[in-house]
Every structure is written in structure tokens, then in C-alpha cells.
């Protein structure tokens, strides 16, 4: 299935974006991103 291949890359890119956000902003925004990512992961499980 294609989804199995693309999902890890999607998570990886999201993680990279989150890391950049931490570096530049710090703040509470990261919590929102983590919650969003958790929601995305749950949808695929």
C-alpha cells in the first residue's frame, strides 16, 4: 500500500518542521503541533 510508504515520510517532515519551530519560537505553539501530529497518527492507525 502506498500509504505505508508515505506516512513515515510525512511524520518525518512534520517532526523536522516542529524542530525548526522550537528553535525559532520556543513557546506553546509546539504543543499545538504535537497534538495535531498525534491526531494525524491516530487517523492512520
PyMOL Python script that loads the backbone (N, CA, C, O; Angstrom):
from pymol import cmd

cmd.read_pdbstr("""\
ATOM      1  N   UNK A   1       0.836  -1.207   0.000  1.00  0.00           N
ATOM      2  CA  UNK A   1       0.000   0.000   0.000  1.00  0.00           C
ATOM      3  C   UNK A   1       0.867   1.252   0.000  1.00  0.00           C
ATOM      4  O   UNK A   1       1.896   1.315   0.672  1.00  0.00           O
ATOM      5  N   UNK A   2       0.438   2.226  -0.753  1.00  0.00           N
ATOM      6  CA  UNK A   2       1.207   3.467  -0.866  1.00  0.00           C
ATOM      7  C   UNK A   2       1.262   4.208   0.462  1.00  0.00           C
ATOM      8  O   UNK A   2       2.275   4.821   0.799  1.00  0.00           O
ATOM      9  N   UNK A   3       0.165   4.149   1.215  1.00  0.00           N
ATOM     10  CA  UNK A   3       0.064   4.881   2.481  1.00  0.00           C
ATOM     11  C   UNK A   3       1.192   4.493   3.427  1.00  0.00           C
ATOM     12  O   UNK A   3       1.770   5.348   4.098  1.00  0.00           O
ATOM     13  N   UNK A   4       1.501   3.210   3.478  1.00  0.00           N
ATOM     14  CA  UNK A   4       2.555   2.727   4.360  1.00  0.00           C
ATOM     15  C   UNK A   4       3.908   3.329   4.033  1.00  0.00           C
ATOM     16  O   UNK A   4       4.760   3.495   4.906  1.00  0.00           O
ATOM     17  N   UNK A   5       4.093   3.655   2.749  1.00  0.00           N
ATOM     18  CA  UNK A   5       5.373   4.242   2.351  1.00  0.00           C
ATOM     19  C   UNK A   5       5.415   5.731   2.647  1.00  0.00           C
ATOM     20  O   UNK A   5       6.438   6.247   3.098  1.00  0.00           O
ATOM     21  N   UNK A   6       4.319   6.423   2.398  1.00  0.00           N
ATOM     22  CA  UNK A   6       4.332   7.883   2.512  1.00  0.00           C
ATOM     23  C   UNK A   6       4.188   8.355   3.945  1.00  0.00           C
ATOM     24  O   UNK A   6       4.696   9.419   4.296  1.00  0.00           O
ATOM     25  N   UNK A   7       3.507   7.588   4.778  1.00  0.00           N
ATOM     26  CA  UNK A   7       3.237   8.039   6.148  1.00  0.00           C
ATOM     27  C   UNK A   7       4.507   8.326   6.942  1.00  0.00           C
ATOM     28  O   UNK A   7       4.590   9.383   7.568  1.00  0.00           O
ATOM     29  N   UNK A   8       5.506   7.432   6.949  1.00  0.00           N
ATOM     30  CA  UNK A   8       6.727   7.730   7.710  1.00  0.00           C
ATOM     31  C   UNK A   8       7.402   9.013   7.241  1.00  0.00           C
ATOM     32  O   UNK A   8       7.932   9.772   8.052  1.00  0.00           O
ATOM     33  N   UNK A   9       7.381   9.253   5.942  1.00  0.00           N
ATOM     34  CA  UNK A   9       7.985  10.477   5.424  1.00  0.00           C
ATOM     35  C   UNK A   9       7.208  11.691   5.888  1.00  0.00           C
ATOM     36  O   UNK A   9       7.796  12.717   6.230  1.00  0.00           O
ATOM     37  N   UNK A  10       5.886  11.581   5.902  1.00  0.00           N
ATOM     38  CA  UNK A  10       5.044  12.677   6.376  1.00  0.00           C
ATOM     39  C   UNK A  10       5.360  12.994   7.826  1.00  0.00           C
ATOM     40  O   UNK A  10       5.496  14.160   8.193  1.00  0.00           O
ATOM     41  N   UNK A  11       5.476  11.967   8.647  1.00  0.00           N
ATOM     42  CA  UNK A  11       5.789  12.157  10.068  1.00  0.00           C
ATOM     43  C   UNK A  11       7.171  12.787  10.218  1.00  0.00           C
ATOM     44  O   UNK A  11       7.370  13.686  11.035  1.00  0.00           O
ATOM     45  N   UNK A  12       8.120  12.305   9.419  1.00  0.00           N
ATOM     46  CA  UNK A  12       9.482  12.825   9.497  1.00  0.00           C
ATOM     47  C   UNK A  12       9.516  14.305   9.158  1.00  0.00           C
ATOM     48  O   UNK A  12      10.178  15.090   9.838  1.00  0.00           O
ATOM     49  N   UNK A  13       8.803  14.687   8.106  1.00  0.00           N
ATOM     50  CA  UNK A  13       8.796  16.089   7.702  1.00  0.00           C
ATOM     51  C   UNK A  13       8.111  16.942   8.747  1.00  0.00           C
ATOM     52  O   UNK A  13       8.552  18.054   9.039  1.00  0.00           O
ATOM     53  N   UNK A  14       7.034  16.425   9.308  1.00  0.00           N
ATOM     54  CA  UNK A  14       6.330  17.146  10.364  1.00  0.00           C
ATOM     55  C   UNK A  14       7.262  17.351  11.550  1.00  0.00           C
ATOM     56  O   UNK A  14       7.293  18.429  12.144  1.00  0.00           O
ATOM     57  N   UNK A  15       8.020  16.317  11.892  1.00  0.00           N
ATOM     58  CA  UNK A  15       8.954  16.399  13.015  1.00  0.00           C
ATOM     59  C   UNK A  15      10.027  17.442  12.753  1.00  0.00           C
ATOM     60  O   UNK A  15      10.394  18.200  13.651  1.00  0.00           O
ATOM     61  N   UNK A  16      10.532  17.484  11.523  1.00  0.00           N
ATOM     62  CA  UNK A  16      11.544  18.480  11.162  1.00  0.00           C
ATOM     63  C   UNK A  16      10.971  19.880  11.294  1.00  0.00           C
ATOM     64  O   UNK A  16      11.624  20.777  11.827  1.00  0.00           O
ATOM     65  N   UNK A  17       9.752  20.065  10.810  1.00  0.00           N
ATOM     66  CA  UNK A  17       9.105  21.371  10.892  1.00  0.00           C
ATOM     67  C   UNK A  17       8.930  21.783  12.350  1.00  0.00           C
ATOM     68  O   UNK A  17       9.144  22.941  12.709  1.00  0.00           O
ATOM     69  N   UNK A  18       8.540  20.824  13.181  1.00  0.00           N
ATOM     70  CA  UNK A  18       8.352  21.087  14.604  1.00  0.00           C
ATOM     71  C   UNK A  18       9.675  21.471  15.251  1.00  0.00           C
ATOM     72  O   UNK A  18       9.727  22.384  16.074  1.00  0.00           O
ATOM     73  N   UNK A  19      10.744  20.774  14.878  1.00  0.00           N
ATOM     74  CA  UNK A  19      12.063  21.080  15.435  1.00  0.00           C
ATOM     75  C   UNK A  19      12.477  22.501  15.090  1.00  0.00           C
ATOM     76  O   UNK A  19      13.011  23.221  15.934  1.00  0.00           O
ATOM     77  N   UNK A  20      12.230  22.907  13.841  1.00  0.00           N
ATOM     78  CA  UNK A  20      12.554  24.269  13.421  1.00  0.00           C
ATOM     79  C   UNK A  20      11.734  25.268  14.214  1.00  0.00           C
ATOM     80  O   UNK A  20      12.224  26.330  14.597  1.00  0.00           O
ATOM     81  N   UNK A  21      10.476  24.916  14.457  1.00  0.00           N
ATOM     82  CA  UNK A  21       9.594  25.802  15.215  1.00  0.00           C
ATOM     83  C   UNK A  21      10.118  26.000  16.630  1.00  0.00           C
ATOM     84  O   UNK A  21      10.094  27.112  17.157  1.00  0.00           O
ATOM     85  N   UNK A  22      10.590  24.920  17.241  1.00  0.00           N
ATOM     86  CA  UNK A  22      11.148  25.016  18.593  1.00  0.00           C
ATOM     87  C   UNK A  22      12.352  25.950  18.582  1.00  0.00           C
ATOM     88  O   UNK A  22      12.502  26.794  19.466  1.00  0.00           O
ATOM     89  N   UNK A  23      13.200  25.794  17.581  1.00  0.00           N
ATOM     90  CA  UNK A  23      14.419  26.594  17.501  1.00  0.00           C
ATOM     91  C   UNK A  23      14.084  28.073  17.382  1.00  0.00           C
ATOM     92  O   UNK A  23      14.704  28.904  18.046  1.00  0.00           O
ATOM     93  N   UNK A  24      13.115  28.408  16.547  1.00  0.00           N
ATOM     94  CA  UNK A  24      12.831  29.814  16.280  1.00  0.00           C
ATOM     95  C   UNK A  24      11.886  30.425  17.308  1.00  0.00           C
ATOM     96  O   UNK A  24      12.133  31.526  17.800  1.00  0.00           O
ATOM     97  N   UNK A  25      10.802  29.714  17.635  1.00  0.00           N
ATOM     98  CA  UNK A  25       9.780  30.299  18.504  1.00  0.00           C
ATOM     99  C   UNK A  25       9.895  29.873  19.960  1.00  0.00           C
ATOM    100  O   UNK A  25       9.767  30.696  20.866  1.00  0.00           O
ATOM    101  N   UNK A  26      10.140  28.565  20.185  1.00  0.00           N
ATOM    102  CA  UNK A  26      10.053  28.085  21.557  1.00  0.00           C
ATOM    103  C   UNK A  26       8.598  27.845  21.908  1.00  0.00           C
ATOM    104  O   UNK A  26       8.018  26.856  21.458  1.00  0.00           O
ATOM    105  N   UNK A  27       8.024  28.669  22.653  1.00  0.00           N
ATOM    106  CA  UNK A  27       6.626  28.807  23.026  1.00  0.00           C
ATOM    107  C   UNK A  27       5.663  27.622  23.032  1.00  0.00           C
ATOM    108  O   UNK A  27       6.052  26.462  22.894  1.00  0.00           O
ATOM    109  N   UNK A  28       4.406  27.967  23.194  1.00  0.00           N
ATOM    110  CA  UNK A  28       3.343  26.972  23.336  1.00  0.00           C
ATOM    111  C   UNK A  28       2.901  26.413  21.996  1.00  0.00           C
ATOM    112  O   UNK A  28       2.206  25.399  21.938  1.00  0.00           O
ATOM    113  N   UNK A  29       3.300  27.069  20.925  1.00  0.00           N
ATOM    114  CA  UNK A  29       2.886  26.634  19.591  1.00  0.00           C
ATOM    115  C   UNK A  29       3.230  25.165  19.369  1.00  0.00           C
ATOM    116  O   UNK A  29       2.491  24.438  18.705  1.00  0.00           O
ATOM    117  N   UNK A  30       4.358  24.739  19.931  1.00  0.00           N
ATOM    118  CA  UNK A  30       4.817  23.362  19.750  1.00  0.00           C
ATOM    119  C   UNK A  30       3.813  22.363  20.303  1.00  0.00           C
ATOM    120  O   UNK A  30       3.642  21.282  19.739  1.00  0.00           O
ATOM    121  N   UNK A  31       3.155  22.706  21.388  1.00  0.00           N
ATOM    122  CA  UNK A  31       2.165  21.800  21.977  1.00  0.00           C
ATOM    123  C   UNK A  31       1.028  21.566  20.990  1.00  0.00           C
ATOM    124  O   UNK A  31       0.559  20.441  20.816  1.00  0.00           O
ATOM    125  N   UNK A  32       0.594  22.642  20.351  1.00  0.00           N
ATOM    126  CA  UNK A  32      -0.449  22.524  19.338  1.00  0.00           C
ATOM    127  C   UNK A  32      -0.017  21.614  18.199  1.00  0.00           C
ATOM    128  O   UNK A  32      -0.806  20.810  17.701  1.00  0.00           O
ATOM    129  N   UNK A  33       1.244  21.746  17.788  1.00  0.00           N
ATOM    130  CA  UNK A  33       1.755  20.916  16.701  1.00  0.00           C
ATOM    131  C   UNK A  33       1.782  19.447  17.101  1.00  0.00           C
ATOM    132  O   UNK A  33       1.416  18.576  16.312  1.00  0.00           O
ATOM    133  N   UNK A  34       2.214  19.175  18.321  1.00  0.00           N
ATOM    134  CA  UNK A  34       2.280  17.789  18.793  1.00  0.00           C
ATOM    135  C   UNK A  34       0.886  17.178  18.847  1.00  0.00           C
ATOM    136  O   UNK A  34       0.692  16.028  18.451  1.00  0.00           O
ATOM    137  N   UNK A  35      -0.078  17.942  19.334  1.00  0.00           N
ATOM    138  CA  UNK A  35      -1.455  17.452  19.407  1.00  0.00           C
ATOM    139  C   UNK A  35      -1.969  17.150  18.004  1.00  0.00           C
ATOM    140  O   UNK A  35      -2.628  16.135  17.779  1.00  0.00           O
ATOM    141  N   UNK A  36      -1.664  18.038  17.067  1.00  0.00           N
ATOM    142  CA  UNK A  36      -2.102  17.860  15.695  1.00  0.00           C
ATOM    143  C   UNK A  36      -1.477  16.600  15.109  1.00  0.00           C
ATOM    144  O   UNK A  36      -2.154  15.803  14.460  1.00  0.00           O
ATOM    145  N   UNK A  37      -0.183  16.430  15.343  1.00  0.00           N
ATOM    146  CA  UNK A  37       0.525  15.260  14.827  1.00  0.00           C
ATOM    147  C   UNK A  37      -0.042  13.978  15.422  1.00  0.00           C
ATOM    148  O   UNK A  37      -0.215  12.986  14.713  1.00  0.00           O
ATOM    149  N   UNK A  38      -0.329  13.993  16.718  1.00  0.00           N
ATOM    150  CA  UNK A  38      -0.914  12.827  17.375  1.00  0.00           C
ATOM    151  C   UNK A  38      -2.255  12.485  16.733  1.00  0.00           C
ATOM    152  O   UNK A  38      -2.573  11.313  16.531  1.00  0.00           O
ATOM    153  N   UNK A  39      -3.037  13.509  16.415  1.00  0.00           N
ATOM    154  CA  UNK A  39      -4.320  13.295  15.754  1.00  0.00           C
ATOM    155  C   UNK A  39      -4.142  12.654  14.389  1.00  0.00           C
ATOM    156  O   UNK A  39      -4.902  11.764  14.006  1.00  0.00           O
ATOM    157  N   UNK A  40      -3.123  13.116  13.649  1.00  0.00           N
ATOM    158  CA  UNK A  40      -2.845  12.557  12.329  1.00  0.00           C
ATOM    159  C   UNK A  40      -2.461  11.085  12.452  1.00  0.00           C
ATOM    160  O   UNK A  40      -2.944  10.250  11.688  1.00  0.00           O
ATOM    161  N   UNK A  41      -1.604  10.771  13.399  1.00  0.00           N
ATOM    162  CA  UNK A  41      -1.153   9.388  13.589  1.00  0.00           C
ATOM    163  C   UNK A  41      -2.332   8.489  13.957  1.00  0.00           C
ATOM    164  O   UNK A  41      -2.450   7.378  13.439  1.00  0.00           O
ATOM    165  N   UNK A  42      -3.195   8.958  14.837  1.00  0.00           N
ATOM    166  CA  UNK A  42      -4.354   8.157  15.255  1.00  0.00           C
ATOM    167  C   UNK A  42      -5.252   7.842  14.068  1.00  0.00           C
ATOM    168  O   UNK A  42      -5.798   6.742  13.977  1.00  0.00           O
ATOM    169  N   UNK A  43      -5.410   8.806  13.149  1.00  0.00           N
ATOM    170  CA  UNK A  43      -6.267   8.582  11.990  1.00  0.00           C
ATOM    171  C   UNK A  43      -5.776   7.407  11.159  1.00  0.00           C
ATOM    172  O   UNK A  43      -6.580   6.655  10.608  1.00  0.00           O
ATOM    173  N   UNK A  44      -4.466   7.245  11.067  1.00  0.00           N
ATOM    174  CA  UNK A  44      -3.909   6.195  10.217  1.00  0.00           C
ATOM    175  C   UNK A  44      -3.853   4.842  10.904  1.00  0.00           C
ATOM    176  O   UNK A  44      -3.619   3.830  10.244  1.00  0.00           O
ATOM    177  N   UNK A  45      -4.061   4.801  12.207  1.00  0.00           N
ATOM    178  CA  UNK A  45      -3.950   3.536  12.929  1.00  0.00           C
ATOM    179  C   UNK A  45      -5.265   2.781  12.935  1.00  0.00           C
ATOM    180  O   UNK A  45      -5.348   1.691  13.501  1.00  0.00           O
TER     181      UNK A  45
END
""", "prot")
cmd.dss("prot")
cmd.show_as("cartoon", "prot")
cmd.util.cbc("prot")
cmd.orient("prot")
